[in-house]
Amino acid sequence: MKQYTSTWELETLFSGGSSSPDFRSYLRDLNENLARLRDAVFENRGKSCSESWVGLVNLLQEVGAQLRQASAFISCLTAQNVKDLEAQKLGAEVQSIRAEMSSIGSSIEEQMLQLSDEEWEAVLAHPSLSPVAFSLNEMRTQARRRLPASQEALASALAVDGYHAWGELYNTKIVGRMSISIEREGQVQEMSVGQVANLFASPDRALRQQAFAKFEAAWGEAGELCAAALNHLAGFRLSLYKARGWDSVLEEPLMINRMSRETLDAMWAAVEGGRARLLDYFQAKAGLLGLDGLDWFDVSAPVGETQKTYTYEEGAQFVLEQFGKFSQDMAELAAKAFRERWIEAEDRPGKRPGAFCTTFPKSKASRVFMTFSGTADNVFTLAHELGHAYHGSVLKDMPPLNQRYAMGVAETASTFAELVVADAAIRTAQSKDERLALLDNKIGQAAAMFMNIYARFLFETRFYERRKKGLVSAAELNQLMEEAQREAYADGLKSYHPHFWASKLHFYITGVPFYNFPYTFGYLLSQGIYGRALQEGPSFAHAYRGFLQDTGRMTVEELARTHLGEDLTKQDFWERAVQTSLADVEKFLDLLEER
């Protein structure tokens, strides 16, 4: 009898799925509280009394937590079944609530600006508000960079059936309807785009090549629709940025990630200076595969004669064992996730591609979504997403405003958890072939961060500049994408993925623009934290928990200074992190010489 089930349980959150009467009732309560918040904002006009602000902020936090809970449930419903029309309708309803919440938030920010600095400091000095002073100050500072509240409210309202609707069109009407026929072992299988993408890691090159060709063709057929969605998403953002007086398309993503431009530039400069070492790895891997060079669909191909596979049960046990060696807290949280069925990992059609972890703040729980097909990479993905879940658990009792952390530090927590498991797999490998395969997988992660993610960043930056001049055709998008890939990969591949811009969901997520550089940031910062963990041993687990607890109330630069003693605006930190990551290339090449 299996101890763990690979499908998640949502009934304890809201029973009945997308037809849930519990969720309908919850949305009614949410709307009522939203109306109360709107009234409280109206009543708070012109007031500098701390007590008045305490009531307003408490209600703001409560409604915000309720909204996050509803959004998380919708994410689960639409991910587990991309054809769930009722879930899509509920999603549209929640999107409208989110727009209203955004409008109310703009009004609150406007009231913050009406207070003098002395009055504002007096408000923040109240014992009930001082714990969330960072978030409130952040709201006030950002308000100065936006339009007046009435105009921001109008933009939020128009975004529901404009901006967000284009993102939803991509997610449900394009990806949700896609099915690709793959011939495998003499049979034709209809697969989701997520399942086909998993085939790029197949040891069978003919299957990889077939999967990639059909993947490219399918996205080529959807290209015009995808291009329309992407153009209108960018057009909306650019129009709003222009109205706000923002010159750079990076202003919003940097603000969301609580990061300075100096930190971002220092990070990419270090990556540019170090990534060439990966070309030696590419060449060595090509030789192992009997090729004179790697095509795009070969980058994730496994190497070594021994390809260890895992059942879901085995993968779960391995993650639990390795988490326990670093932190009992992490292991206990992961055990709870497996035991209480927080994880949707079944390999089946109809699911959306990719993986994520979403948090339910009112339930103080998380849910993890992925597709587990038995590879070591799947085990590492499982650890990665459980790292997010652990992050959420550390913050679950913090004030709701202090639970909102930037994506970059979110990816630090998840990548750290992945590192703990990936390195353990390499250490415990039973043969040189297995160790080689695991090193290959780990170096592949570095290649993704230093090359794939960098290509996305270059593409998106250049696309926005081009979009300022007018609509960009699917053919031009292909060209921009391939040029970015060639540059980021330093011409290290024989072929590229021109329709990547169409196939990658991240370009179409409306909540977070430039959903790319935070991955590299988190990856490299986690390298620094992991190195500290190796030096200090089990005692570091407490310090790590402290780092995570501060992620909702500090900028990334403050976090690094406080908990690591590092200056992220300087290139030397990032260069050390890059070299730490690339040390695996030397291990890989040395192991090849021993074979």
C-alpha positions in Angstrom: 0.0 0.0 0.0 1.3 3.4 -1.0 2.0 5.8 1.8 1.6 9.0 -0.3 -0.9 9.9 -3.0 0.2 11.9 -6.0 -3.0 13.9 -6.3 -3.8 16.8 -4.1 -6.7 17.3 -1.7 -8.7 20.5 -2.1 -11.9 19.6 -0.2 -10.6 20.7 3.2 -10.1 24.2 1.6 -13.4 24.5 -0.2 -15.5 21.4 -0.9 -17.0 20.8 -4.3 -14.3 22.0 -6.7 -15.4 24.7 -9.1 -19.0 24.0 -8.1 -18.2 24.6 -4.5 -21.0 26.2 -2.5 -18.5 26.9 0.3 -16.4 28.9 -2.1 -19.4 30.8 -3.4 -20.2 31.7 0.3 -16.6 32.7 0.8 -16.7 35.0 -2.2 -19.9 36.6 -0.8 -18.1 37.2 2.5 -15.1 38.6 0.7 -17.3 41.0 -1.2 -19.0 42.1 2.0 -15.6 42.8 3.6 -14.5 44.6 0.5 -17.5 46.9 0.9 -16.6 47.4 4.5 -13.1 48.3 3.5 -14.4 50.8 0.9 -16.5 52.4 3.6 -13.6 52.5 6.0 -11.5 54.3 3.5 -14.2 56.9 2.9 -14.6 57.4 6.7 -10.8 57.8 7.1 -10.5 60.8 4.8 -8.5 63.6 6.3 -7.8 61.8 9.5 -4.4 61.5 11.1 -5.6 59.8 14.2 -3.6 56.5 14.8 -6.7 54.6 16.0 -8.5 55.3 12.8 -5.6 54.0 10.7 -5.3 50.9 12.9 -8.8 49.9 12.1 -8.3 50.6 8.4 -5.0 48.7 8.1 -6.4 45.7 10.1 -9.3 45.5 7.7 -6.9 45.9 4.7 -4.9 43.0 5.9 -7.9 40.8 6.5 -9.4 41.4 3.0 -6.0 41.0 1.4 -5.5 37.6 3.1 -9.0 36.6 2.0 -8.3 37.6 -1.6 -5.0 35.7 -1.6 -6.9 32.6 -0.4 -9.5 32.9 -3.2 -6.8 33.4 -5.8 -4.9 30.4 -4.6 -7.9 28.2 -5.0 -8.6 29.4 -8.5 -5.0 28.7 -9.4 -5.4 25.1 -8.3 -8.6 24.6 -10.1 -7.4 26.0 -13.4 -4.1 24.2 -13.2 -5.5 20.7 -12.5 -7.9 20.9 -15.4 -7.3 23.6 -18.1 -10.7 22.9 -19.5 -12.7 23.6 -16.3 -15.0 26.4 -17.6 -16.6 27.0 -14.2 -13.2 27.6 -12.7 -12.5 30.1 -15.5 -15.7 32.0 -14.6 -14.8 32.0 -11.0 -11.4 33.3 -12.0 -12.9 36.2 -13.8 -15.0 37.0 -10.8 -11.9 37.0 -8.5 -10.1 39.1 -11.0 -12.8 41.8 -10.7 -12.5 41.7 -6.9 -8.7 42.1 -7.3 -9.3 45.1 -9.5 -11.6 46.6 -6.9 -9.0 45.9 -4.2 -6.4 47.6 -6.3 -8.6 50.6 -6.6 -9.2 50.8 -2.9 -5.5 50.4 -2.3 -4.8 53.4 -4.5 -7.2 55.4 -2.4 -5.5 54.4 0.8 -2.1 55.3 -0.7 -3.5 58.7 -1.7 -4.6 59.3 1.9 -1.2 58.3 3.1 0.3 61.0 0.9 -2.0 63.7 2.4 -0.4 63.3 5.8 2.7 65.2 6.6 5.8 63.2 7.3 5.5 64.0 11.0 1.8 62.9 11.1 2.8 59.7 9.2 5.6 58.9 11.6 3.1 59.3 14.5 0.7 56.9 12.8 3.4 54.3 12.3 4.5 54.6 16.0 1.3 53.0 17.1 2.0 49.5 18.6 -0.4 47.9 16.3 1.1 49.4 13.2 4.8 49.5 13.9 5.2 45.7 13.0 4.0 46.5 9.5 5.7 49.8 9.1 8.0 48.6 6.3 5.0 47.6 4.1 3.1 50.7 4.9 6.1 52.9 4.1 6.5 51.0 0.9 2.9 51.7 -0.1 3.3 55.4 0.6 6.6 55.6 -1.4 5.2 53.8 -4.3 2.1 56.0 -4.4 4.4 58.9 -5.2 5.4 57.1 -8.4 1.9 56.4 -9.6 -1.1 58.3 -11.0 -3.7 59.9 -8.8 -6.0 57.3 -7.1 -9.0 57.9 -9.4 -6.9 57.3 -12.5 -5.2 54.2 -11.0 -8.7 52.9 -10.1 -9.9 53.5 -13.7 -6.8 51.6 -15.0 -7.4 48.7 -12.7 -11.1 48.5 -13.7 -10.3 48.6 -17.4 -7.6 46.0 -16.9 -10.1 43.3 -16.0 -11.6 43.0 -19.5 -8.4 44.3 -21.2 -5.0 43.6 -19.7 -5.9 40.6 -17.5 -8.3 39.2 -20.1 -5.4 38.8 -22.7 -3.4 36.9 -20.1 -6.4 34.7 -19.4 -7.1 34.2 -23.1 -3.6 32.8 -23.5 -3.9 30.5 -20.4 -7.3 29.0 -21.0 -8.2 29.5 -24.7 -4.8 28.9 -26.3 -2.8 26.6 -23.9 -6.0 25.0 -22.6 -7.0 23.8 -26.1 -3.7 22.6 -27.3 -3.0 18.9 -27.8 -0.1 17.4 -29.6 0.1 13.9 -31.2 3.3 12.0 -30.4 4.2 8.7 -31.9 5.8 6.5 -29.2 6.5 2.8 -29.1 4.3 2.2 -32.1 1.3 4.1 -30.7 0.1 7.7 -31.2 -0.6 9.5 -27.9 -2.4 12.8 -27.5 -0.5 14.9 -25.0 -0.7 18.2 -23.3 2.0 20.8 -24.0 3.4 20.1 -20.5 3.7 16.4 -21.2 5.4 17.0 -24.5 7.9 19.5 -22.9 8.8 16.7 -20.4 9.9 14.6 -23.4 12.8 17.0 -24.0 14.5 15.1 -21.2 14.0 11.7 -22.8 17.1 9.5 -23.5 15.7 8.7 -26.9 17.0 11.4 -29.3 14.5 10.6 -32.0 11.7 11.1 -29.5 13.2 14.3 -28.4 13.6 15.5 -31.9 10.0 14.5 -32.8 8.6 16.1 -29.7 10.5 19.4 -30.3 9.5 19.5 -34.0 5.8 19.0 -33.1 6.1 21.4 -30.2 7.5 24.1 -32.4 4.9 23.4 -35.1 2.0 23.6 -32.6 3.2 26.9 -31.2 3.7 28.1 -34.7 0.1 27.4 -35.5 -0.9 29.3 -32.3 1.6 32.0 -33.1 -0.7 34.8 -34.4 -3.0 34.4 -31.4 0.0 34.4 -29.0 1.5 37.4 -30.7 -1.8 39.3 -30.3 -2.0 38.5 -26.6 1.6 39.5 -26.0 1.4 42.7 -28.0 -1.7 43.8 -26.1 -0.3 42.9 -22.7 2.8 45.0 -23.5 0.8 47.8 -25.0 -1.3 48.1 -21.9 1.8 48.2 -19.7 3.6 50.7 -21.9 0.6 53.1 -22.0 0.2 52.9 -18.2 4.0 53.4 -17.6 3.9 56.5 -19.9 1.0 58.0 -18.0 2.9 57.5 -14.8 6.0 59.1 -16.2 8.1 56.0 -16.0 10.9 55.9 -18.6 12.1 52.3 -18.0 10.0 49.1 -18.4 12.1 47.8 -15.5 10.8 50.3 -13.0 7.7 48.1 -12.1 9.5 44.7 -11.9 12.3 46.2 -9.8 9.8 47.8 -7.5 7.8 44.6 -7.1 11.1 42.7 -6.4 12.3 45.3 -3.9 15.5 45.5 -5.8 17.7 48.3 -7.1 18.9 48.6 -10.7 22.5 48.5 -9.4 21.9 45.1 -8.0 20.3 43.8 -11.2 23.2 45.2 -13.3 25.8 43.8 -11.0 24.2 40.3 -11.2 24.0 40.2 -15.0 27.5 41.5 -15.4 28.8 38.6 -13.2 26.7 36.2 -15.3 28.0 37.6 -18.6 31.6 37.3 -17.3 31.3 33.7 -16.2 28.9 31.8 -18.4 31.4 31.0 -21.1 32.6 28.1 -19.0 29.4 26.4 -19.8 30.4 26.0 -23.4 33.1 23.5 -22.3 30.3 21.6 -20.6 28.1 21.7 -23.7 30.9 20.3 -25.9 31.7 17.5 -23.4 28.0 16.6 -23.2 27.6 16.6 -26.9 30.5 14.1 -27.1 28.9 11.9 -24.5 25.7 11.9 -26.6 27.7 11.0 -29.8 27.0 14.4 -31.3 29.2 17.1 -32.7 27.2 19.8 -30.9 23.9 20.3 -29.0 20.6 21.3 -30.5 18.1 23.0 -28.3 16.3 19.7 -27.6 19.5 18.1 -26.5 20.3 20.4 -23.6 18.1 18.5 -21.2 18.9 15.1 -22.5 20.2 12.7 -19.9 23.8 11.4 -20.0 25.4 8.3 -18.5 24.3 4.7 -19.0 22.6 4.5 -15.7 19.4 6.6 -15.6 17.9 6.3 -12.1 14.2 6.7 -12.0 12.0 7.2 -8.9 8.5 6.3 -8.0 6.6 9.2 -6.4 7.0 7.4 -3.1 10.8 7.1 -3.5 11.1 10.7 -4.5 9.1 11.8 -1.4 11.2 9.7 0.9 14.4 11.1 -0.5 13.3 14.7 -0.1 12.2 14.1 3.5 15.5 12.4 4.4 17.7 15.2 3.0 15.5 18.1 4.4 15.9 16.4 7.8 19.7 16.5 7.6 19.5 20.3 7.3 16.4 21.4 9.2 13.9 19.4 11.2 11.4 22.2 10.6 11.7 21.8 6.8 11.4 18.0 7.1 8.3 18.3 9.3 6.6 20.7 6.9 7.4 18.5 3.9 6.0 15.4 5.8 2.9 17.3 6.5 2.6 18.3 2.9 2.8 14.6 1.8 0.6 13.3 4.6 -2.2 15.9 4.1 -2.0 15.7 0.3 -0.9 19.2 -0.5 0.8 18.0 -3.7 -0.7 17.4 -7.2 1.9 15.4 -9.1 0.0 12.9 -11.2 1.2 12.5 -14.8 -1.9 12.9 -16.9 -3.4 15.0 -19.7 -5.4 18.1 -19.1 -3.1 19.7 -16.6 -1.4 23.0 -17.3 2.4 22.8 -17.9 5.0 23.8 -15.3 5.1 23.7 -11.5 4.2 26.1 -8.8 3.4 26.4 -5.1 0.6 28.6 -3.9 -0.2 29.6 -0.3 -3.6 29.7 1.5 -3.1 32.3 4.2 -6.4 31.9 5.9 -5.9 28.1 6.1 -2.2 28.4 6.9 -1.5 25.8 4.3 0.0 25.5 0.8 -0.6 23.5 -2.3 2.1 22.3 -4.8 1.5 21.6 -8.5 3.8 19.7 -10.8 3.8 16.6 -13.1 6.0 13.8 -11.7 7.2 11.3 -14.4 9.9 9.7 -12.3 13.1 11.5 -13.3 15.7 12.9 -10.9 14.8 16.4 -12.1 11.2 15.7 -11.0 12.5 15.0 -7.5 14.5 18.2 -7.5 11.4 20.1 -8.7 9.4 18.6 -5.9 12.1 19.8 -3.4 12.0 23.2 -5.1 8.3 23.7 -4.7 8.4 22.4 -1.1 11.0 25.0 -0.4 8.3 27.6 -1.3 5.9 25.8 1.0 8.4 25.9 3.8 8.8 29.7 3.2 5.1 30.1 3.5 4.9 28.1 6.7 7.6 30.3 8.3 5.6 33.4 7.6 2.1 31.9 8.3 1.8 33.6 11.7 3.2 37.0 10.6 0.9 39.9 9.9 -0.6 39.5 6.4 1.3 42.6 5.1 4.6 41.0 6.2 3.8 37.8 4.3 4.2 39.5 1.0 7.7 38.8 -0.2 9.4 39.5 -3.5 9.8 36.8 -6.1 13.6 36.9 -6.0 13.7 35.8 -2.4 10.9 33.4 -3.0 13.1 31.7 -5.6 16.0 31.8 -3.1 14.0 29.7 -0.6 12.9 27.2 -3.3 16.3 26.9 -5.0 18.0 26.5 -1.6 15.7 23.5 -0.9 16.5 22.1 -4.3 20.2 22.4 -3.7 20.0 20.5 -0.5 18.4 17.5 -2.3 20.4 17.8 -5.6 23.8 17.8 -3.8 22.7 14.9 -1.6 21.7 12.9 -4.7 25.2 13.5 -6.2 26.9 12.5 -2.9 24.9 9.3 -2.6 25.1 8.2 -6.2 25.9 4.5 -6.5 28.1 4.7 -9.6 30.1 7.1 -11.7 27.5 7.0 -14.4 24.8 8.0 -11.9 26.9 10.8 -10.5 27.7 12.1 -14.0 23.9 12.1 -14.8 23.1 14.1 -11.6 26.0 16.5 -12.1 24.7 17.0 -15.6 21.2 17.8 -14.2 22.6 20.3 -11.7 24.8 22.0 -14.3 21.8 22.2 -16.6 20.1 24.3 -13.9 23.1 26.7 -14.0 22.8 26.8 -17.8 19.1 27.6 -17.4 19.8 30.5 -15.0 22.8 32.0 -16.9 21.6 31.4 -20.4 17.9 30.5 -20.8 16.7 33.1 -18.2 19.1 35.6 -19.5 17.7 35.1 -23.0 14.2 35.7 -21.7 15.4 38.9 -20.1 17.1 40.1 -23.3 14.1 39.2 -25.4 11.6 40.9 -23.2 13.7 44.1 -22.8 14.1 44.4 -26.6 10.6 43.4 -27.3 9.3 46.3 -25.2 11.5 48.7 -27.0 10.3 47.4 -30.3 6.7 47.5 -29.1 6.9 51.2 -28.4 7.0 51.7 -32.2 3.9 49.5 -32.9 2.7 46.0 -33.1 5.3 43.3 -33.4 4.5 40.4 -35.7 5.0 36.7 -34.8 7.8 36.5 -37.3 9.6 39.4 -35.7 9.0 37.9 -32.3 10.7 34.7 -33.5 13.6 36.7 -34.7 14.0 38.6 -31.5 13.7 35.4 -29.5 16.4 33.6 -31.5 18.7 36.5 -31.4 18.4 36.7 -27.6 19.0 32.9 -27.4 22.1 33.0 -29.6 23.6 35.9 -27.5 22.7 34.4 -24.1 24.0 30.9 -25.1 27.1 32.5 -26.6 26.4 30.7 -29.9 26.9 27.4 -28.0 24.0 25.5 -29.6 23.4 24.3 -33.2 19.7 25.2 -33.2 17.4 27.3 -31.1 13.7 27.6 -30.1 12.3 30.6 -32.0 8.7 30.0 -30.7 9.8 30.0 -27.0 8.1 33.4 -26.6 4.8 31.7 -27.4 5.3 28.6 -25.4 6.5 30.2 -22.1 3.6 31.0 -19.8 5.8 33.5 -17.9 5.6 36.1 -20.6 1.8 36.2 -20.2 1.4 36.5 -16.5 -0.2 39.8 -15.8 0.6 40.0 -12.1 4.4 40.0 -12.4 6.1 41.7 -15.4 9.6 40.5 -16.3 9.0 37.1 -14.7 12.6 36.1 -15.4 15.5 37.8 -13.7 14.2 36.9 -10.2 14.9 33.3 -11.0 18.6 34.0 -11.6 18.7 36.3 -8.6 17.2 33.6 -6.3 19.5 30.9 -7.7 22.7 32.9 -7.1 21.6 34.2 -3.7 20.7 30.6 -2.7 24.3 29.6 -3.7 25.6 32.0 -1.1 23.2 30.8 1.6 24.0 27.2 0.8 27.7 27.8 1.2 27.0 29.3 4.6 24.9 26.3 5.6 27.7 23.9 4.6 30.2 25.9 6.7 28.0 26.3 9.8 26.2 22.9 9.8 22.8 22.2 11.4 23.1 25.4 13.6 22.5 27.4 10.4 18.9 26.2 10.2 17.8 28.7 12.8 19.6 31.6 11.0 18.0 30.5 7.7 14.6 30.6 9.3 15.3 34.2 10.5 16.3 35.2 7.0 13.0 33.9 5.6 11.0 35.6 8.4 12.4 39.0 7.3 11.7 38.5 3.5 8.3 40.4 3.8 9.8 43.4 5.6 13.1 44.2 4.0 14.5 45.0 0.6 16.7 42.4 -0.9 19.8 44.6 -0.2 18.8 44.9 3.4 18.2 41.2 3.8 21.7 40.4 2.4 23.4 43.0 4.6 21.5 41.9 7.7 21.7 38.1 7.4 24.7 37.6 5.1 26.9 40.6 5.6 27.0 41.1 1.8 26.5 44.1 -0.5 24.4 43.0 -3.5 25.0 46.1 -5.4 28.7 45.1 -5.8 29.7 42.6 -8.5 32.1 40.6 -6.4 29.3 38.9 -4.4 27.7 37.7 -7.7 31.0 36.7 -9.2 31.7 34.4 -6.2 28.2 32.9 -6.5 28.7 32.3 -10.2 32.0 30.6 -9.7 30.6 28.5 -6.9 27.9 27.3 -9.3 30.3 26.6 -12.1 32.6 24.5 -9.9 30.3 21.6 -10.9 31.6 21.9 -14.4 35.0 21.0 -13.2 33.6 18.0 -11.3 31.8 16.9 -14.5 34.9 17.2 -16.7 37.1 15.5 -14.1 34.6 12.6 -13.8 34.6 12.2 -17.6 38.4 11.8 -17.6 38.1 9.0 -15.0 35.7 7.0 -17.1 
